[in-house]
Amino acid sequence: MEPKLDPKRSALLTIDLQNDFLHPKGAYGRAGQTSELISTLPARIRPLRDTLRSKGACYISAQFTLVPGPNEEPLIAPHLKQLRPFLGKGDFAPGNFGHALVDELAPADYIIEKVAYSALYQTRLEYILRALDIDTLIIGGIVTNGGVASTVRDAHLRNIHTILLSDGCAAFNPEVHEATLISLGSISPVMTCAELQELVS
């Protein structure tokens, strides 16, 4: 069944498409943690973003944030520090180059700083959605099994309708990406960027 969509009550939400993840000079690029599947996302999402905006939708970018603590050392969860020991001072810090949305998608209509996987956990996203009378989130970004999945599930718990972009999100492991799409398909329609663009055109 093809989902119905009112662009004026919808928002495109991308998760973590920022320089520290995607740019060669960002934190992950400097550490050699790159992925072609991830780096091609902005170019695939941009035409859909432009179409949605032309129909009255807005674009929200949720950006992973490491809050600088004492001596500018980032306040970072122990499990993340263990997984990504290369993260250090200045990485994902608000106002820095690495924290910013990638140029190909900038500027967003709204920026959401998030400190955990979900864009709805301890952020102002839900306030913005209610204030703008938005009831549908079109979600893409990285990684499928992390920030994307957590946001889709949190939206489901809040009765916020979602559409997941199957080729508008990615993970470092393609098999994990595909498995996550199957799992999330039970709570959210899953469409390609081209399919959704055709729906709203």
N, C-alpha and C positions, 0 to 999 in steps of 0.2 A: 504494500500500500504506500503510495507516494505521499510524503508528509506535506501538509499545507503550511504556508509561510506568509506572514505579513511582515515585509521588510521594515516597516515603520515601528514595529514592536519587537524587532530583532536586533541582535548585535553580533558581529564577528568578534570572537575572543581568541587571541593567540597566546600561547603559553611559552614563555622563556625564549623568544626569538630575539636574542640580544647579543651584543658584540662579544661578551666574554664566552659565550657558547659557540658562536659561528664565525667570528672574524679571526683571520690568521694571527692577529696581534692580541687577541683576547686570551683569557686565562686558559681555556681549553686548547686553543690553537697553539699557544706557546708550549703546552705540555704534550703536544702531538695527539691530543684526544679529538680527532676529527672524523667525520662521517659524511660521505657524499649524499647519503639518503637524507641527512639533516640539512646539509648546506644548500640543497636545491629547493627547500620548502618555501622560502620567501618569494621566489620567482613564480612558483605554482599558485601561491595564495594571492598574490597581488592583483591579478585580473578579477578574481572573485571579490576581493575587497572593494575594488573600484566599482564593480557592478552593484554590489550591495549598497554602497554609499550613494550611488546615483538614484537608487530606489528609496532612499530615506533611512537606511540602517546606519548604525554607528560602528566604529571600530575601537575595540578596547584591547590594549596590550597589557598582559600580566607579566611582570618581570621579577625573576628571582633576585632576592636582596640579601646580602650579608651586611648586617648592621655593624659599623665599626665600634669596637669596644675599647677598653683601656689600651693605651699605646697604639691605637689604630688596628690592633689585631681583630679580625672579624669574629663576631659572635656566631659560632658555627656548631651545629649539632655534632656530638661525638661520632655518630655513625657516618656522617658525611665527611668529616675530617679523615676518618679511616679509609673511606672509599676514594676520596680525592685529596690526597696529602699535598698536592701541588698548590692548593688554594691558599692565598695569603693576603697580606695587607693590600688594600685597594681593590681587590677582586670583588665584583658584584656590589660595589659600594655606590649608594645613590650619588648622582652627579658626576660620576666617572665615566670615561669612554666605554668601558666594558659593560657597565650596567645598562647602557642605552639600547633602545630598539634599533635593529639593523637598519641601515639607510634605505634599503629597498622597500621597507614597509613604513618608514617614518614619513610624517608624524601620525601618531594615533590620536583619536579624539579624546581618549582617557587613558591614563597610565595607572596601573595598579601595582604597588609594591607588595610582594608576597615573601614571607619568610619560611614557608614550608611548601609542600608539594601542591596543595590545592589553592586555587585562586580565590576560593571562598573562605579560607581559614584565616581569621583575624585580619581581614582586609576590608576596604570600603566598597568592594564590588557589589555586594547585595544592596547597599544603600543606593548606588548609582542606578542599578536596574529598577528598583522600586520608584525612584524619583523620575525616571524617564519612561515608566510604564512599559518596560521591556519584559517579555515573558518567554523569549526564545534565545538561547545562546548557540551560535554556530562555532564549534570548537576545533582548533588545530594547534600545532606546535610540538613541543618536545617535553619529555619523551613520552611516547604513547603509554607505556606501562607505569609512568611516574606521575608527573604533574598533570598530564592530560586525563589519565584514568581517574585520579583523585578528584579533579574538578568535575568531571562528568558525574561521578558518584555523589559528590556533595550537592551538585545541582539537582540530581534526582531526589535526594532526601528533602530538598526544599521545594519540591514541586515546580522547578524551573525546567521547562522543556529544552532539550538539547538536540542538536544534529551534529554528529561527529564526522569530520572530514577524513575519510580513509587514507587519501593520499596527501592530505594537508597536515598530517602528523607523522612522526617517525621515531624509531628507537635505534640504538646502536646495533641491536640484534634484530634482523628482519623477522626471524621466527617468533620472537617475543612480541614484536609489533603485531603480527598477524593473529597470534593467540589472544592478545588483548582486544583487538577489534571484535573477535568472535565473542569474547566474554562480555564486552560492553554492548554488543548488539541486542542483548536481552533488555536493556533499559533505555537505549537511545537509537534512533534511526542512524544508519551509517551510509554516507554518500561520498562520491568523489567530488572534487572541486568543480569539475566540468558539469556533472549532473546537477549540482546545486545552482551553478550559474545559469544553466538552461531553465531551471525551475523558476528563477526570479527574473529572467530576461523578458 
